[in-house]
Amino acid sequence: MADTNTVSPSPALDETPLPRNENLIKFYFFLLAPLFTSTSWGSDLSLTNRLQSVNIFINNFGNPSGATLGFYGASVSVSALCALFFSSTIVGRLAFNIFVAGKLLLGFGAVLQQIGGPMLVTELAHPRHREPLTSFYNTSIYIGLDLGPWITFGT
């Protein structure tokens, strides 16, 4: 009598090492965009705060202070709060066109990427690589937070 509890290995769980699997390498190249949406978010947050110490920024915006200066730093978060009410509907209807929708909706774009990016990474990654790629996505905001001040300093 055959053992019915034995499960045959899935062809999707190919054990070929990543450096030898040309298709996975090409696929992960295209997955870089959603992987780095968290980095872009961190860079934007850091850059906005760092600009407050640049004289050209201060002079061009009329030497902002108090609530005006605070609003410059919080404007991304204000639009993110507004986007919370619409993002699940937009992401659900537009599915993989999330980046095009983000460009069209400007203020909502960052939030749409933050909602769509991790879903794309988690759903599209090979099951064997899903955990490290999702972990990289979740921690890559710190790469952006480090890049923002240096970009501001360098320009």
C-alpha positions as CSV (number, residue, x, y, z in Angstrom):
1,M,0.0,0.0,0.0
2,A,1.4,3.4,-1.0
3,D,2.0,6.1,1.5
4,T,-0.6,8.8,0.8
5,N,1.0,11.4,3.2
6,T,4.0,11.9,1.0
7,V,3.9,15.1,-1.0
8,S,5.9,15.3,-4.2
9,P,8.2,18.3,-4.5
10,S,6.8,21.3,-6.3
11,P,8.5,22.4,-9.5
12,A,8.2,26.0,-8.2
13,L,10.6,25.1,-5.4
14,D,13.5,24.6,-7.7
15,E,16.7,24.0,-5.6
16,T,19.1,25.5,-8.3
17,P,21.4,28.0,-6.5
18,L,20.5,31.6,-7.4
19,P,23.7,32.5,-9.2
20,R,23.0,29.6,-11.7
21,N,19.3,30.4,-12.2
22,E,19.3,33.0,-15.0
23,N,15.5,33.4,-14.9
24,L,15.4,34.3,-11.2
25,I,18.3,36.8,-11.7
26,K,16.4,38.6,-14.5
27,F,13.2,38.5,-12.4
28,Y,14.8,39.9,-9.3
29,F,16.3,42.7,-11.4
30,F,12.8,43.8,-12.3
31,L,11.7,43.4,-8.6
32,L,14.3,46.1,-7.6
33,A,11.7,48.9,-8.1
34,P,9.2,47.7,-5.5
35,L,12.1,46.6,-3.3
36,F,13.4,50.2,-3.1
37,T,10.1,52.0,-2.5
38,S,10.9,51.9,1.2
39,T,14.3,53.4,0.5
40,S,12.8,56.3,-1.4
41,W,10.3,57.0,1.4
42,G,13.1,57.2,3.9
43,S,15.2,59.4,1.6
44,D,12.3,61.8,1.1
45,L,11.6,62.0,4.9
46,S,15.3,62.6,5.7
47,L,15.8,65.0,2.8
48,T,12.9,67.2,3.7
49,N,14.2,67.7,7.2
50,R,17.8,68.2,6.1
51,L,16.8,71.0,3.6
52,Q,15.8,73.1,6.6
53,S,19.5,73.8,7.2
54,V,20.4,74.8,3.6
55,N,20.5,78.5,3.1
56,I,19.3,78.4,-0.5
57,F,16.2,76.5,0.6
58,I,15.5,78.9,3.4
59,N,16.0,82.0,1.2
60,N,13.9,80.7,-1.7
61,F,11.0,79.8,0.6
62,G,10.9,83.2,2.4
63,N,12.8,82.1,5.6
64,P,10.0,79.8,6.9
65,S,9.6,79.2,10.6
66,G,7.1,77.9,13.1
67,A,4.0,76.3,11.6
68,T,5.0,76.9,8.0
69,L,8.3,75.1,8.4
70,G,6.6,72.3,10.3
71,F,4.1,71.9,7.5
72,Y,6.9,71.6,4.9
73,G,8.3,68.6,6.9
74,A,4.8,67.1,7.6
75,S,3.3,67.6,4.1
76,V,4.1,64.1,3.0
77,S,2.6,62.6,6.1
78,V,-0.5,64.8,5.7
79,S,-1.1,63.5,2.2
80,A,-0.4,60.0,3.4
81,L,-3.1,60.4,6.0
82,C,-5.6,61.5,3.3
83,A,-4.5,58.6,1.1
84,L,-5.3,56.0,3.8
85,F,-9.0,56.4,2.9
86,F,-8.5,55.6,-0.8
87,S,-5.3,53.5,-1.1
88,S,-6.8,50.0,-0.7
89,T,-9.5,50.7,-3.4
90,I,-6.9,52.2,-5.8
91,V,-4.3,49.4,-5.2
92,G,-7.0,46.8,-5.5
93,R,-8.4,48.1,-8.8
94,L,-5.1,49.0,-10.5
95,A,-3.1,46.0,-9.3
96,F,0.3,46.0,-11.0
97,N,-0.2,49.5,-12.4
98,I,0.5,50.9,-8.9
99,F,3.5,52.9,-10.0
100,V,1.7,54.6,-12.9
101,A,-1.2,55.4,-10.5
102,G,1.3,56.9,-8.0
103,K,2.7,59.2,-10.6
104,L,-0.8,60.4,-11.6
105,L,-2.0,60.9,-8.1
106,L,1.3,62.7,-6.9
107,G,0.5,63.3,-3.3
108,F,-0.9,59.8,-2.9
109,G,1.9,58.2,-4.8
110,A,4.3,57.6,-1.9
111,V,1.5,55.9,0.2
112,L,0.4,53.8,-2.8
113,Q,4.0,52.6,-3.3
114,Q,4.3,51.8,0.4
115,I,1.2,49.7,0.2
116,G,1.9,48.1,-3.2
117,G,5.6,47.6,-2.9
118,P,5.7,45.0,-0.1
119,M,2.8,43.2,-1.6
120,L,4.5,42.8,-4.9
121,V,7.8,41.7,-3.3
122,T,6.0,39.2,-1.0
123,E,3.7,37.8,-3.7
124,L,6.2,37.7,-6.6
125,A,9.4,36.5,-4.8
126,H,10.4,32.9,-5.1
127,P,9.2,31.0,-2.0
128,R,12.7,30.2,-1.1
129,H,13.8,33.9,-1.2
130,R,10.6,35.4,0.1
131,E,11.7,35.9,3.7
132,P,15.1,37.6,3.0
133,L,13.6,39.8,0.3
134,T,10.7,40.9,2.5
135,S,13.1,41.5,5.4
136,F,15.3,43.7,3.1
137,Y,12.2,45.7,2.0
138,N,11.2,46.3,5.6
139,T,14.7,47.5,6.6
140,S,15.6,49.5,3.5
141,I,13.9,52.7,4.8
142,Y,17.1,53.2,6.8
143,I,19.2,53.2,3.6
144,G,17.0,56.1,2.4
145,L,17.2,57.8,5.8
146,D,21.0,57.7,5.5
147,L,21.1,58.7,1.8
148,G,18.8,61.8,2.2
149,P,21.2,64.0,4.3
150,W,24.2,63.1,2.2
151,I,22.4,63.9,-1.0
152,T,21.4,67.3,0.5
153,F,24.9,67.9,1.7
154,G,26.5,67.0,-1.6
155,T,24.2,69.2,-3.7
